[in-house]
Amino acid sequence: MHLSAIATIEKELIGVCNFTNGRLRLSAEERKQNDKNLYRAMLLGNGYHNKVKIHFSTSEGRKVVETTVWAFTDSFIMLKGGIYIPTEAIVKVELS
């Protein structure tokens, strides 16, 4: 997918997204790397309020949000304001 086809979304609009399973398109190694990056993003978010770019899959296409990750579990990540993204929808994590 071309970078121009990825829509940037504000964190506050994530609640209206219909998520799809982005992990189906990822190899086991890519999933493992995403999990490591999500864990690091959580540590950086809690300790230093660092923002990361989260690419995720929705029924409308791929989206990206730049935000702080507050919590990470096997099922979801939690962002500031109680906003959740299912980990199965996450395609890529970019650490700053």
C-alpha positions in Angstrom: 0.0 0.0 0.0 1.3 3.4 -0.9 1.9 6.0 1.8 -0.5 8.4 0.1 -3.3 5.9 0.6 -2.9 5.9 4.4 -5.2 8.4 6.0 -4.1 10.2 9.2 -6.7 10.2 11.8 -7.1 12.2 15.1 -7.1 10.1 18.2 -10.5 11.3 19.2 -12.1 9.8 16.0 -10.8 6.3 16.6 -13.9 5.3 18.5 -16.0 5.4 15.3 -13.7 3.1 13.3 -14.6 -0.4 12.3 -11.4 -2.3 12.9 -10.3 -5.2 10.7 -7.7 -7.9 11.4 -4.5 -6.4 10.1 -2.4 -9.2 11.7 -3.6 -11.6 9.0 -1.3 -9.8 6.6 1.7 -10.0 8.9 4.3 -12.7 9.3 5.0 -14.2 12.7 8.2 -12.1 12.8 6.4 -8.9 12.0 3.8 -9.6 14.7 6.6 -10.3 17.2 8.3 -7.0 16.3 5.0 -5.0 16.6 4.5 -6.5 20.0 8.0 -5.4 21.1 7.5 -2.0 19.7 4.1 -1.6 21.4 5.6 -2.6 24.7 8.4 0.0 24.2 5.8 2.6 23.1 3.9 2.0 26.4 7.1 2.4 28.4 8.0 5.6 26.5 4.5 6.9 26.8 4.2 6.4 30.6 7.7 7.5 31.4 8.3 10.3 28.9 5.0 11.0 27.2 6.6 10.1 23.9 4.3 9.8 20.9 4.5 7.0 18.3 2.8 6.4 15.0 0.3 3.5 15.0 -0.8 2.1 11.6 -4.0 0.1 11.8 -6.5 -1.5 9.5 -10.2 -0.4 9.3 -13.0 -1.3 7.0 -12.4 2.1 5.3 -8.7 1.3 4.8 -5.5 1.8 6.6 -5.2 4.6 9.1 -2.4 6.1 11.1 -2.5 8.0 14.4 0.3 9.8 16.2 -0.3 9.4 19.9 0.9 8.2 23.3 0.3 4.6 24.3 -0.7 4.2 27.9 -1.3 0.5 28.1 -0.6 -2.6 26.0 -2.1 -6.1 26.4 -2.5 -9.1 24.1 -5.9 -7.8 23.1 -5.6 -4.1 22.8 -3.7 -0.9 23.3 -5.1 2.0 25.4 -4.5 5.6 24.5 -5.1 8.7 26.5 -8.8 9.3 27.1 -9.7 5.7 27.4 -9.5 5.1 23.6 -8.7 1.5 22.5 -7.3 -0.1 19.4 -7.4 -3.9 19.1 -3.9 -5.3 18.7 -5.2 -7.5 15.9 -5.9 -4.4 13.8 -2.4 -3.0 14.2 -0.3 -3.3 11.1 2.8 -1.3 12.0 4.3 0.7 14.9 6.8 3.5 14.3 8.9 4.6 17.3 10.3 8.1 17.3 
